[in-house]
Protein backbone atom coordinates (compact mmCIF):
# COMPACT_ATOMS: atom_id res chain seq x y z
CA UNK A 1 0.00 0.00 0.00
CA UNK A 2 1.40 3.39 -1.03
CA UNK A 3 1.82 6.18 1.52
CA UNK A 4 0.58 9.73 0.94
CA UNK A 5 1.70 12.49 3.30
CA UNK A 6 -0.95 15.22 3.24
CA UNK A 7 -0.09 18.68 4.55
CA UNK A 8 -2.86 21.04 5.68
CA UNK A 9 -2.96 24.11 7.87
CA UNK A 10 -5.76 26.47 6.81
CA UNK A 11 -9.52 26.06 6.73
CA UNK A 12 -9.95 25.93 2.91
CA UNK A 13 -7.46 23.07 2.90
CA UNK A 14 -9.50 21.17 5.48
CA UNK A 15 -12.54 21.33 3.18
CA UNK A 16 -10.57 20.01 0.21
CA UNK A 17 -8.91 17.34 2.33
CA UNK A 18 -12.29 16.09 3.53
CA UNK A 19 -13.20 15.09 -0.01
CA UNK A 20 -9.83 13.74 -1.11
CA UNK A 21 -9.04 11.89 2.14
CA UNK A 22 -12.31 10.01 1.79
CA UNK A 23 -11.52 9.14 -1.83
CA UNK A 24 -8.01 7.96 -0.92
CA UNK A 25 -9.40 5.81 1.87
CA UNK A 26 -12.19 4.22 -0.14
CA UNK A 27 -9.81 3.39 -3.00
CA UNK A 28 -8.12 0.86 -0.70
CA UNK A 29 -4.75 1.63 -2.30
CA UNK A 30 -3.33 4.28 0.00
CA UNK A 31 -2.25 4.89 3.55
CA UNK A 32 -2.72 8.61 4.13
CA UNK A 33 -0.77 10.37 6.89
CA UNK A 34 -2.11 13.85 7.67
CA UNK A 35 0.13 16.62 8.98
CA UNK A 36 -1.54 19.73 10.44
CA UNK A 37 0.95 22.59 10.54
CA UNK A 38 -1.21 24.65 12.90
CA UNK A 39 -1.35 27.68 10.60
CA UNK A 40 -5.00 28.18 11.58
CA UNK A 41 -4.73 27.47 15.27
CA UNK A 42 -7.98 28.92 16.63
CA UNK A 43 -10.44 26.08 17.46
CA UNK A 44 -13.12 27.90 15.47
CA UNK A 45 -10.81 27.93 12.45
CA UNK A 46 -9.54 24.36 12.72
CA UNK A 47 -10.95 21.84 15.20
CA UNK A 48 -14.57 22.35 14.17
CA UNK A 49 -13.72 21.53 10.55
CA UNK A 50 -12.14 18.21 11.44
CA UNK A 51 -15.20 17.30 13.52
CA UNK A 52 -17.86 18.39 11.05
CA UNK A 53 -16.20 16.98 7.95
CA UNK A 54 -15.08 13.68 9.50
CA UNK A 55 -11.45 14.24 8.54
CA UNK A 56 -9.10 11.69 10.13
CA UNK A 57 -7.16 13.11 13.08
CA UNK A 58 -3.72 14.40 12.08
CA UNK A 59 -0.89 11.98 12.75
CA UNK A 60 1.37 14.99 13.28
CA UNK A 61 0.21 18.34 14.72
CA UNK A 62 3.06 20.85 14.49
CA UNK A 63 1.36 23.74 16.28
CA UNK A 64 3.12 26.41 14.20
CA UNK A 65 1.25 29.69 13.91
CA UNK A 66 1.91 33.39 14.12
CA UNK A 67 4.91 35.45 13.09
CA UNK A 68 5.81 36.87 9.70
CA UNK A 69 5.71 34.91 6.49
CA UNK A 70 9.41 34.08 6.57
CA UNK A 71 9.40 33.04 10.21
CA UNK A 72 6.28 30.89 9.88
CA UNK A 73 7.43 29.21 6.68
CA UNK A 74 10.91 28.60 8.09
CA UNK A 75 9.59 27.02 11.27
CA UNK A 76 7.29 24.78 9.25
CA UNK A 77 10.14 23.76 6.98
CA UNK A 78 12.28 22.78 9.95
CA UNK A 79 9.45 20.76 11.51
CA UNK A 80 8.30 19.04 8.32
CA UNK A 81 11.66 17.65 7.25
CA UNK A 82 12.03 15.16 10.14
CA UNK A 83 8.39 14.10 9.69
CA UNK A 84 9.05 13.28 6.05
CA UNK A 85 12.25 11.45 6.88
CA UNK A 86 10.38 9.36 9.43
CA UNK A 87 7.30 8.62 7.29
CA UNK A 88 9.10 8.07 3.95
CA UNK A 89 6.01 8.83 1.83
CA UNK A 90 5.64 7.97 -1.84
CA UNK A 91 4.04 11.37 -2.48
CA UNK A 92 3.58 14.60 -0.55
CA UNK A 93 0.17 16.12 -1.19
CA UNK A 94 -0.34 19.88 -0.80
CA UNK A 95 -3.33 22.16 -1.38
CA UNK A 96 -3.65 25.69 -2.66
CA UNK A 97 -1.32 28.55 -1.84
CA UNK A 98 -0.67 28.95 1.89
CA UNK A 99 2.56 29.08 3.88
CA UNK A 100 1.87 25.47 4.83
CA UNK A 101 1.80 24.61 1.12
CA UNK A 102 5.11 26.23 0.23
CA UNK A 103 6.82 24.85 3.34
CA UNK A 104 5.62 21.33 2.56
CA UNK A 105 6.68 21.64 -1.06
CA UNK A 106 10.16 22.94 -0.23
CA UNK A 107 10.75 20.24 2.38
CA UNK A 108 9.64 17.51 -0.04
CA UNK A 109 11.62 18.87 -2.99
CA UNK A 110 14.85 19.01 -1.00
CA UNK A 111 14.32 15.39 0.07
CA UNK A 112 13.47 14.35 -3.52
CA UNK A 113 9.94 13.26 -2.60
CA UNK A 114 7.41 13.75 -5.43
CA UNK A 115 4.82 16.48 -4.86
CA UNK A 116 1.17 16.49 -5.90
CA UNK A 117 -0.39 19.96 -5.94
CA UNK A 118 -4.18 20.22 -5.74
CA UNK A 119 -5.46 23.53 -7.16
CA UNK A 120 -2.45 24.04 -9.42
CA UNK A 121 -2.17 26.69 -12.10
CA UNK A 122 -4.10 29.51 -10.47
CA UNK A 123 -2.72 32.98 -11.09
CA UNK A 124 -3.79 36.44 -9.99
CA UNK A 125 -0.68 37.97 -11.59
CA UNK A 126 -0.12 40.05 -8.48
CA UNK A 127 3.15 39.05 -6.83
CA UNK A 128 2.55 41.43 -3.96
CA UNK A 129 0.18 38.73 -2.69
CA UNK A 130 2.14 36.11 -0.74
CA UNK A 131 -0.30 33.49 -1.97
CA UNK A 132 0.74 34.16 -5.57
CA UNK A 133 4.40 33.53 -4.78
CA UNK A 134 3.50 30.35 -2.89
CA UNK A 135 1.41 28.89 -5.71
CA UNK A 136 3.94 29.70 -8.45
CA UNK A 137 6.86 28.12 -6.60
CA UNK A 138 4.80 25.08 -5.61
CA UNK A 139 3.72 24.50 -9.21
CA UNK A 140 7.32 24.59 -10.42
CA UNK A 141 8.34 21.97 -7.84
CA UNK A 142 5.44 19.55 -8.39
CA UNK A 143 5.37 16.29 -10.34
CA UNK A 144 1.57 16.12 -10.45
CA UNK A 145 -0.42 19.31 -10.98
CA UNK A 146 -4.19 19.02 -10.53
CA UNK A 147 -5.88 21.99 -12.20
CA UNK A 148 -9.44 23.06 -11.35
CA UNK A 149 -10.08 24.91 -14.63
CA UNK A 150 -8.91 25.09 -18.23
CA UNK A 151 -7.58 28.59 -17.48
CA UNK A 152 -5.28 27.04 -14.88
CA UNK A 153 -3.97 24.54 -17.43
CA UNK A 154 -3.21 27.37 -19.85
CA UNK A 155 -1.47 29.40 -17.13
CA UNK A 156 0.93 26.51 -16.54
CA UNK A 157 1.52 26.08 -20.26
CA UNK A 158 2.58 29.74 -20.50
CA UNK A 159 5.22 28.99 -17.87
CA UNK A 160 6.46 25.92 -19.70
CA UNK A 161 4.79 23.39 -17.39
CA UNK A 162 3.03 20.67 -19.39
CA UNK A 163 4.23 17.39 -17.87
CA UNK A 164 2.08 15.90 -15.11
CA UNK A 165 -0.69 18.47 -15.64
CA UNK A 166 -4.26 17.16 -15.28
CA UNK A 167 -7.56 19.02 -15.59
CA UNK A 168 -9.64 17.45 -12.82
CA UNK A 169 -12.22 20.09 -11.89
CA UNK A 170 -12.53 21.93 -8.60
CA UNK A 171 -12.51 19.83 -5.45
CA UNK A 172 -14.43 22.59 -3.65
CA UNK A 173 -17.26 21.99 -6.09
CA UNK A 174 -17.23 18.36 -4.90
CA UNK A 175 -17.57 19.63 -1.34
CA UNK A 176 -20.35 22.11 -2.15
CA UNK A 177 -22.37 19.41 -3.86
CA UNK A 178 -21.79 16.94 -1.04
CA UNK A 179 -22.29 19.23 1.95
CA UNK A 180 -24.49 22.03 0.57
CA UNK A 181 -27.88 20.42 1.14
CA UNK A 182 -26.80 18.97 4.49
CA UNK A 183 -25.83 22.47 5.60
CA UNK A 184 -29.06 24.02 4.35
CA UNK A 185 -31.22 21.41 6.07
CA UNK A 186 -29.41 21.01 9.38
CA UNK A 187 -26.91 23.76 10.11
CA UNK A 188 -28.82 27.02 10.10
CA UNK A 189 -27.55 29.22 12.92
CA UNK A 190 -29.73 31.04 15.41
CA UNK A 191 -29.00 34.20 13.47
CA UNK A 192 -30.56 32.72 10.35
CA UNK A 193 -33.75 32.15 12.27
CA UNK A 194 -33.91 35.95 12.65
CA UNK A 195 -32.91 36.93 9.11
CA UNK A 196 -34.99 35.83 6.16
CA UNK A 197 -33.24 34.27 3.18
CA UNK A 198 -32.35 36.83 0.55
CA UNK A 199 -32.59 39.73 2.98
CA UNK A 200 -29.03 40.09 4.28
CA UNK A 201 -25.47 40.61 3.05
CA UNK A 202 -22.67 38.28 4.13
CA UNK A 203 -19.18 39.81 4.46
CA UNK A 204 -15.86 38.06 5.08
CA UNK A 205 -12.56 39.95 5.24
CA UNK A 206 -9.22 38.42 6.18
CA UNK A 207 -6.48 39.03 3.58
CA UNK A 208 -3.52 41.07 4.73
CA UNK A 209 -3.78 43.43 1.76
CA UNK A 210 -7.04 44.65 3.35
CA UNK A 211 -6.58 44.03 7.07
CA UNK A 212 -3.08 45.50 7.34
CA UNK A 213 -3.80 48.65 5.34
CA UNK A 214 -5.54 51.17 7.63
CA UNK A 215 -7.00 53.12 4.70
CA UNK A 216 -8.48 50.02 3.08
CA UNK A 217 -9.77 48.60 6.35
CA UNK A 218 -11.38 51.94 7.23
CA UNK A 219 -13.05 52.15 3.80
CA UNK A 220 -14.40 48.60 4.15
CA UNK A 221 -15.72 49.11 7.67
CA UNK A 222 -17.37 52.43 6.83
CA UNK A 223 -19.04 50.84 3.79
CA UNK A 224 -20.33 47.87 5.77
CA UNK A 225 -21.74 50.05 8.54
CA UNK A 226 -23.46 52.30 5.99
CA UNK A 227 -24.93 49.29 4.20
CA UNK A 228 -26.16 47.86 7.48
CA UNK A 229 -28.55 50.79 7.82
CA UNK A 230 -30.28 49.61 4.62
CA UNK A 231 -29.97 45.82 4.85
CA UNK A 232 -28.58 43.59 7.63
CA UNK A 233 -24.88 42.72 7.27
CA UNK A 234 -23.59 39.46 8.74
CA UNK A 235 -19.86 39.71 9.44
CA UNK A 236 -18.08 36.57 10.75
CA UNK A 237 -14.90 38.07 12.16
CA UNK A 238 -11.62 36.39 11.31
CA UNK A 239 -9.10 36.51 14.21
CA UNK A 240 -6.65 38.62 12.18
CA UNK A 241 -9.37 41.07 11.21
CA UNK A 242 -10.58 41.31 14.80
CA UNK A 243 -7.06 42.10 16.00
CA UNK A 244 -6.48 44.76 13.35
CA UNK A 245 -9.82 46.43 14.03
CA UNK A 246 -8.92 46.65 17.71
CA UNK A 247 -5.42 47.97 17.01
CA UNK A 248 -6.68 50.61 14.58
CA UNK A 249 -9.58 51.72 16.76
CA UNK A 250 -12.34 50.71 14.34
CA UNK A 251 -14.14 48.32 16.68
CA UNK A 252 -16.82 50.80 17.74
CA UNK A 253 -17.88 51.33 14.12
CA UNK A 254 -19.21 47.78 14.04
CA UNK A 255 -21.52 48.24 17.02
CA UNK A 256 -24.46 49.64 15.11
CA UNK A 257 -27.98 48.58 14.30
CA UNK A 258 -28.11 46.14 11.40
CA UNK A 259 -24.52 44.92 11.80
CA UNK A 260 -24.25 41.34 13.05
CA UNK A 261 -20.63 40.74 14.01
CA UNK A 262 -20.19 37.06 14.90
CA UNK A 263 -17.42 34.56 15.59
CA UNK A 264 -15.97 32.56 12.67
CA UNK A 265 -18.35 29.87 11.50
CA UNK A 266 -17.80 26.18 10.96
CA UNK A 267 -17.83 25.04 7.35
CA UNK A 268 -21.40 23.74 7.35
CA UNK A 269 -22.76 26.83 9.13
CA UNK A 270 -20.90 28.97 6.59
CA UNK A 271 -22.41 27.08 3.66
CA UNK A 272 -25.88 27.54 5.16
CA UNK A 273 -25.47 31.28 5.64
CA UNK A 274 -23.93 31.71 2.17
CA UNK A 275 -26.93 30.05 0.54
CA UNK A 276 -29.33 32.49 2.21
CA UNK A 277 -27.45 35.70 1.37
CA UNK A 278 -28.66 38.31 -1.09
CA UNK A 279 -25.03 39.29 -1.76
CA UNK A 280 -21.61 38.14 -0.59
CA UNK A 281 -18.75 40.58 -0.04
CA UNK A 282 -15.39 38.90 0.42
CA UNK A 283 -11.66 38.84 -0.20
CA UNK A 284 -11.53 35.04 0.07
CA UNK A 285 -10.78 32.87 -2.94
CA UNK A 286 -12.91 29.98 -1.69
CA UNK A 287 -15.93 32.09 -0.79
CA UNK A 288 -15.95 33.60 -4.30
CA UNK A 289 -16.49 30.13 -5.72
CA UNK A 290 -19.01 29.05 -3.10
CA UNK A 291 -21.06 32.15 -3.94
CA UNK A 292 -21.15 30.96 -7.56
CA UNK A 293 -21.92 27.36 -6.59
CA UNK A 294 -25.00 28.66 -4.76
CA UNK A 295 -25.83 31.28 -7.43
CA UNK A 296 -25.34 34.26 -5.12
CA UNK A 297 -23.82 37.46 -6.59
CA UNK A 298 -20.39 38.28 -5.18
CA UNK A 299 -18.18 41.33 -4.79
CA UNK A 300 -14.49 40.66 -4.26
CA UNK A 301 -12.60 43.42 -2.46
CA UNK A 302 -9.37 42.90 -4.37
CA UNK A 303 -7.72 44.26 -7.50
CA UNK A 304 -7.17 40.78 -8.98
CA UNK A 305 -8.57 37.31 -8.55
CA UNK A 306 -7.26 33.85 -9.34
CA UNK A 307 -10.83 32.92 -10.34
CA UNK A 308 -11.13 35.19 -13.37
CA UNK A 309 -13.76 33.04 -15.06
CA UNK A 310 -16.28 34.15 -12.41
CA UNK A 311 -15.68 37.78 -13.36
CA UNK A 312 -16.01 36.91 -17.05
CA UNK A 313 -19.31 35.11 -16.35
CA UNK A 314 -20.69 38.07 -14.38
CA UNK A 315 -21.10 36.25 -11.05
CA UNK A 316 -18.21 38.11 -9.44
CA UNK A 317 -17.12 41.74 -9.58
CA UNK A 318 -13.77 43.09 -8.45
CA UNK A 319 -13.96 46.20 -6.29
CA UNK A 320 -11.15 48.71 -5.81
CA UNK A 321 -11.53 49.42 -2.10
CA UNK A 322 -9.89 52.85 -2.21
CA UNK A 323 -11.39 54.15 -5.47
CA UNK A 324 -14.77 52.49 -6.01
CA UNK A 325 -17.90 53.41 -4.09
CA UNK A 326 -18.39 50.08 -2.29
CA UNK A 327 -21.87 50.98 -1.09
CA UNK A 328 -23.09 51.98 -4.54
CA UNK A 329 -21.60 48.85 -6.14
CA UNK A 330 -23.33 46.70 -3.51
CA UNK A 331 -26.70 48.33 -4.11
CA UNK A 332 -26.40 47.67 -7.83
CA UNK A 333 -25.26 44.07 -7.36
CA UNK A 334 -28.05 42.74 -5.13
CA UNK A 335 -30.31 40.61 -7.29
CA UNK A 336 -27.91 40.53 -10.24
CA UNK A 337 -27.16 37.24 -11.99
CA UNK A 338 -24.34 36.06 -14.18
CA UNK A 339 -24.16 33.61 -17.05
CA UNK A 340 -24.69 29.86 -16.71
CA UNK A 341 -23.75 29.02 -20.28
CA UNK A 342 -21.00 26.68 -19.12
CA UNK A 343 -19.69 25.14 -15.89
CA UNK A 344 -15.98 25.93 -15.44
CA UNK A 345 -15.37 23.71 -12.40
CA UNK A 346 -16.07 20.21 -13.63
CA UNK A 347 -18.68 17.63 -12.66
CA UNK A 348 -18.11 17.24 -8.93
CA UNK A 349 -15.84 14.18 -9.25
CA UNK A 350 -12.50 15.91 -8.80
CA UNK A 351 -11.40 13.77 -5.83
CA UNK A 352 -11.90 10.54 -7.76
CA UNK A 353 -9.98 11.95 -10.73
CA UNK A 354 -7.06 12.94 -8.51
CA UNK A 355 -6.88 9.49 -6.95
CA UNK A 356 -6.93 7.93 -10.42
CA UNK A 357 -3.98 10.01 -11.61
CA UNK A 358 -1.92 9.45 -8.44
CA UNK A 359 -2.50 5.70 -8.79
CA UNK A 360 -1.43 5.79 -12.42
CA UNK A 361 1.72 7.73 -11.58
CA UNK A 362 2.72 5.34 -8.82
CA UNK A 363 2.10 2.34 -11.09
CA UNK A 364 4.70 3.45 -13.63
C-alpha positions as CSV (number, residue, x, y, z in Angstrom):
1,X,0.0,0.0,0.0
2,X,1.4,3.4,-1.0
3,X,1.8,6.2,1.5
4,X,0.6,9.7,0.9
5,X,1.7,12.5,3.3
6,X,-1.0,15.2,3.2
7,X,-0.1,18.7,4.6
8,X,-2.9,21.0,5.7
9,X,-3.0,24.1,7.9
10,X,-5.8,26.5,6.8
11,X,-9.5,26.1,6.7
12,X,-10.0,25.9,2.9
13,X,-7.5,23.1,2.9
14,X,-9.5,21.2,5.5
15,X,-12.5,21.3,3.2
16,X,-10.6,20.0,0.2
17,X,-8.9,17.3,2.3
18,X,-12.3,16.1,3.5
19,X,-13.2,15.1,0.0
20,X,-9.8,13.7,-1.1
21,X,-9.0,11.9,2.1
22,X,-12.3,10.0,1.8
23,X,-11.5,9.1,-1.8
24,X,-8.0,8.0,-0.9
25,X,-9.4,5.8,1.9
26,X,-12.2,4.2,-0.1
27,X,-9.8,3.4,-3.0
28,X,-8.1,0.9,-0.7
29,X,-4.7,1.6,-2.3
30,X,-3.3,4.3,0.0
31,X,-2.3,4.9,3.6
32,X,-2.7,8.6,4.1
33,X,-0.8,10.4,6.9
34,X,-2.1,13.9,7.7
35,X,0.1,16.6,9.0
36,X,-1.5,19.7,10.4
37,X,1.0,22.6,10.5
38,X,-1.2,24.7,12.9
39,X,-1.3,27.7,10.6
40,X,-5.0,28.2,11.6
41,X,-4.7,27.5,15.3
42,X,-8.0,28.9,16.6
43,X,-10.4,26.1,17.5
44,X,-13.1,27.9,15.5
45,X,-10.8,27.9,12.5
46,X,-9.5,24.4,12.7
47,X,-10.9,21.8,15.2
48,X,-14.6,22.4,14.2
49,X,-13.7,21.5,10.6
50,X,-12.1,18.2,11.4
51,X,-15.2,17.3,13.5
52,X,-17.9,18.4,11.0
53,X,-16.2,17.0,7.9
54,X,-15.1,13.7,9.5
55,X,-11.4,14.2,8.5
56,X,-9.1,11.7,10.1
57,X,-7.2,13.1,13.1
58,X,-3.7,14.4,12.1
59,X,-0.9,12.0,12.7
60,X,1.4,15.0,13.3
61,X,0.2,18.3,14.7
62,X,3.1,20.8,14.5
63,X,1.4,23.7,16.3
64,X,3.1,26.4,14.2
65,X,1.3,29.7,13.9
66,X,1.9,33.4,14.1
67,X,4.9,35.5,13.1
68,X,5.8,36.9,9.7
69,X,5.7,34.9,6.5
70,X,9.4,34.1,6.6
71,X,9.4,33.0,10.2
72,X,6.3,30.9,9.9
73,X,7.4,29.2,6.7
74,X,10.9,28.6,8.1
75,X,9.6,27.0,11.3
76,X,7.3,24.8,9.3
77,X,10.1,23.8,7.0
78,X,12.3,22.8,10.0
79,X,9.5,20.8,11.5
80,X,8.3,19.0,8.3
81,X,11.7,17.7,7.2
82,X,12.0,15.2,10.1
83,X,8.4,14.1,9.7
84,X,9.0,13.3,6.0
85,X,12.2,11.5,6.9
86,X,10.4,9.4,9.4
87,X,7.3,8.6,7.3
88,X,9.1,8.1,3.9
89,X,6.0,8.8,1.8
90,X,5.6,8.0,-1.8
91,X,4.0,11.4,-2.5
92,X,3.6,14.6,-0.5
93,X,0.2,16.1,-1.2
94,X,-0.3,19.9,-0.8
95,X,-3.3,22.2,-1.4
96,X,-3.7,25.7,-2.7
97,X,-1.3,28.5,-1.8
98,X,-0.7,29.0,1.9
99,X,2.6,29.1,3.9
100,X,1.9,25.5,4.8
101,X,1.8,24.6,1.1
102,X,5.1,26.2,0.2
103,X,6.8,24.9,3.3
104,X,5.6,21.3,2.6
105,X,6.7,21.6,-1.1
106,X,10.2,22.9,-0.2
107,X,10.8,20.2,2.4
108,X,9.6,17.5,0.0
109,X,11.6,18.9,-3.0
110,X,14.9,19.0,-1.0
111,X,14.3,15.4,0.1
112,X,13.5,14.4,-3.5
113,X,9.9,13.3,-2.6
114,X,7.4,13.8,-5.4
115,X,4.8,16.5,-4.9
116,X,1.2,16.5,-5.9
117,X,-0.4,20.0,-5.9
118,X,-4.2,20.2,-5.7
119,X,-5.5,23.5,-7.2
120,X,-2.4,24.0,-9.4
121,X,-2.2,26.7,-12.1
122,X,-4.1,29.5,-10.5
123,X,-2.7,33.0,-11.1
124,X,-3.8,36.4,-10.0
125,X,-0.7,38.0,-11.6
126,X,-0.1,40.1,-8.5
127,X,3.1,39.0,-6.8
128,X,2.5,41.4,-4.0
129,X,0.2,38.7,-2.7
130,X,2.1,36.1,-0.7
131,X,-0.3,33.5,-2.0
132,X,0.7,34.2,-5.6
133,X,4.4,33.5,-4.8
134,X,3.5,30.4,-2.9
135,X,1.4,28.9,-5.7
136,X,3.9,29.7,-8.4
137,X,6.9,28.1,-6.6
138,X,4.8,25.1,-5.6
139,X,3.7,24.5,-9.2
140,X,7.3,24.6,-10.4
141,X,8.3,22.0,-7.8
142,X,5.4,19.6,-8.4
143,X,5.4,16.3,-10.3
144,X,1.6,16.1,-10.4
145,X,-0.4,19.3,-11.0
146,X,-4.2,19.0,-10.5
147,X,-5.9,22.0,-12.2
148,X,-9.4,23.1,-11.3
149,X,-10.1,24.9,-14.6
150,X,-8.9,25.1,-18.2
151,X,-7.6,28.6,-17.5
152,X,-5.3,27.0,-14.9
153,X,-4.0,24.5,-17.4
154,X,-3.2,27.4,-19.8
155,X,-1.5,29.4,-17.1
156,X,0.9,26.5,-16.5
157,X,1.5,26.1,-20.3
158,X,2.6,29.7,-20.5
159,X,5.2,29.0,-17.9
160,X,6.5,25.9,-19.7
161,X,4.8,23.4,-17.4
162,X,3.0,20.7,-19.4
163,X,4.2,17.4,-17.9
164,X,2.1,15.9,-15.1
165,X,-0.7,18.5,-15.6
166,X,-4.3,17.2,-15.3
167,X,-7.6,19.0,-15.6
168,X,-9.6,17.4,-12.8
169,X,-12.2,20.1,-11.9
170,X,-12.5,21.9,-8.6
171,X,-12.5,19.8,-5.5
172,X,-14.4,22.6,-3.7
173,X,-17.3,22.0,-6.1
174,X,-17.2,18.4,-4.9
175,X,-17.6,19.6,-1.3
176,X,-20.3,22.1,-2.1
177,X,-22.4,19.4,-3.9
178,X,-21.8,16.9,-1.0
179,X,-22.3,19.2,1.9
180,X,-24.5,22.0,0.6
181,X,-27.9,20.4,1.1
182,X,-26.8,19.0,4.5
183,X,-25.8,22.5,5.6
184,X,-29.1,24.0,4.3
185,X,-31.2,21.4,6.1
186,X,-29.4,21.0,9.4
187,X,-26.9,23.8,10.1
188,X,-28.8,27.0,10.1
189,X,-27.6,29.2,12.9
190,X,-29.7,31.0,15.4
191,X,-29.0,34.2,13.5
192,X,-30.6,32.7,10.4
193,X,-33.7,32.2,12.3
194,X,-33.9,36.0,12.7
195,X,-32.9,36.9,9.1
196,X,-35.0,35.8,6.2
197,X,-33.2,34.3,3.2
198,X,-32.4,36.8,0.6
199,X,-32.6,39.7,3.0
200,X,-29.0,40.1,4.3
201,X,-25.5,40.6,3.1
202,X,-22.7,38.3,4.1
203,X,-19.2,39.8,4.5
204,X,-15.9,38.1,5.1
205,X,-12.6,40.0,5.2
206,X,-9.2,38.4,6.2
207,X,-6.5,39.0,3.6
208,X,-3.5,41.1,4.7
209,X,-3.8,43.4,1.8
210,X,-7.0,44.6,3.4
211,X,-6.6,44.0,7.1
212,X,-3.1,45.5,7.3
213,X,-3.8,48.6,5.3
214,X,-5.5,51.2,7.6
215,X,-7.0,53.1,4.7
216,X,-8.5,50.0,3.1
217,X,-9.8,48.6,6.3
218,X,-11.4,51.9,7.2
219,X,-13.1,52.1,3.8
220,X,-14.4,48.6,4.1
221,X,-15.7,49.1,7.7
222,X,-17.4,52.4,6.8
223,X,-19.0,50.8,3.8
224,X,-20.3,47.9,5.8
225,X,-21.7,50.0,8.5
226,X,-23.5,52.3,6.0
227,X,-24.9,49.3,4.2
228,X,-26.2,47.9,7.5
229,X,-28.5,50.8,7.8
230,X,-30.3,49.6,4.6
231,X,-30.0,45.8,4.8
232,X,-28.6,43.6,7.6
233,X,-24.9,42.7,7.3
234,X,-23.6,39.5,8.7
235,X,-19.9,39.7,9.4
236,X,-18.1,36.6,10.8
237,X,-14.9,38.1,12.2
238,X,-11.6,36.4,11.3
239,X,-9.1,36.5,14.2
240,X,-6.7,38.6,12.2
241,X,-9.4,41.1,11.2
242,X,-10.6,41.3,14.8
243,X,-7.1,42.1,16.0
244,X,-6.5,44.8,13.3
245,X,-9.8,46.4,14.0
246,X,-8.9,46.7,17.7
247,X,-5.4,48.0,17.0
248,X,-6.7,50.6,14.6
249,X,-9.6,51.7,16.8
250,X,-12.3,50.7,14.3
251,X,-14.1,48.3,16.7
252,X,-16.8,50.8,17.7
253,X,-17.9,51.3,14.1
254,X,-19.2,47.8,14.0
255,X,-21.5,48.2,17.0
256,X,-24.5,49.6,15.1
257,X,-28.0,48.6,14.3
258,X,-28.1,46.1,11.4
259,X,-24.5,44.9,11.8
260,X,-24.3,41.3,13.1
261,X,-20.6,40.7,14.0
262,X,-20.2,37.1,14.9
263,X,-17.4,34.6,15.6
264,X,-16.0,32.6,12.7
265,X,-18.4,29.9,11.5
266,X,-17.8,26.2,11.0
267,X,-17.8,25.0,7.3
268,X,-21.4,23.7,7.4
269,X,-22.8,26.8,9.1
270,X,-20.9,29.0,6.6
271,X,-22.4,27.1,3.7
272,X,-25.9,27.5,5.2
273,X,-25.5,31.3,5.6
274,X,-23.9,31.7,2.2
275,X,-26.9,30.0,0.5
276,X,-29.3,32.5,2.2
277,X,-27.4,35.7,1.4
278,X,-28.7,38.3,-1.1
279,X,-25.0,39.3,-1.8
280,X,-21.6,38.1,-0.6
281,X,-18.7,40.6,0.0
282,X,-15.4,38.9,0.4
283,X,-11.7,38.8,-0.2
284,X,-11.5,35.0,0.1
285,X,-10.8,32.9,-2.9
286,X,-12.9,30.0,-1.7
287,X,-15.9,32.1,-0.8
288,X,-15.9,33.6,-4.3
289,X,-16.5,30.1,-5.7
290,X,-19.0,29.1,-3.1
291,X,-21.1,32.1,-3.9
292,X,-21.2,31.0,-7.6
293,X,-21.9,27.4,-6.6
294,X,-25.0,28.7,-4.8
295,X,-25.8,31.3,-7.4
296,X,-25.3,34.3,-5.1
297,X,-23.8,37.5,-6.6
298,X,-20.4,38.3,-5.2
299,X,-18.2,41.3,-4.8
300,X,-14.5,40.7,-4.3
301,X,-12.6,43.4,-2.5
302,X,-9.4,42.9,-4.4
303,X,-7.7,44.3,-7.5
304,X,-7.2,40.8,-9.0
305,X,-8.6,37.3,-8.5
306,X,-7.3,33.9,-9.3
307,X,-10.8,32.9,-10.3
308,X,-11.1,35.2,-13.4
309,X,-13.8,33.0,-15.1
310,X,-16.3,34.1,-12.4
311,X,-15.7,37.8,-13.4
312,X,-16.0,36.9,-17.1
313,X,-19.3,35.1,-16.4
314,X,-20.7,38.1,-14.4
315,X,-21.1,36.3,-11.1
316,X,-18.2,38.1,-9.4
317,X,-17.1,41.7,-9.6
318,X,-13.8,43.1,-8.4
319,X,-14.0,46.2,-6.3
320,X,-11.1,48.7,-5.8
321,X,-11.5,49.4,-2.1
322,X,-9.9,52.9,-2.2
323,X,-11.4,54.1,-5.5
324,X,-14.8,52.5,-6.0
325,X,-17.9,53.4,-4.1
326,X,-18.4,50.1,-2.3
327,X,-21.9,51.0,-1.1
328,X,-23.1,52.0,-4.5
329,X,-21.6,48.8,-6.1
330,X,-23.3,46.7,-3.5
331,X,-26.7,48.3,-4.1
332,X,-26.4,47.7,-7.8
333,X,-25.3,44.1,-7.4
334,X,-28.1,42.7,-5.1
335,X,-30.3,40.6,-7.3
336,X,-27.9,40.5,-10.2
337,X,-27.2,37.2,-12.0
338,X,-24.3,36.1,-14.2
339,X,-24.2,33.6,-17.0
340,X,-24.7,29.9,-16.7
341,X,-23.8,29.0,-20.3
342,X,-21.0,26.7,-19.1
343,X,-19.7,25.1,-15.9
344,X,-16.0,25.9,-15.4
345,X,-15.4,23.7,-12.4
346,X,-16.1,20.2,-13.6
347,X,-18.7,17.6,-12.7
348,X,-18.1,17.2,-8.9
349,X,-15.8,14.2,-9.3
350,X,-12.5,15.9,-8.8
351,X,-11.4,13.8,-5.8
352,X,-11.9,10.5,-7.8
353,X,-10.0,11.9,-10.7
354,X,-7.1,12.9,-8.5
355,X,-6.9,9.5,-7.0
356,X,-6.9,7.9,-10.4
357,X,-4.0,10.0,-11.6
358,X,-1.9,9.4,-8.4
359,X,-2.5,5.7,-8.8
360,X,-1.4,5.8,-12.4
361,X,1.7,7.7,-11.6
362,X,2.7,5.3,-8.8
363,X,2.1,2.3,-11.1
364,X,4.7,3.4,-13.6
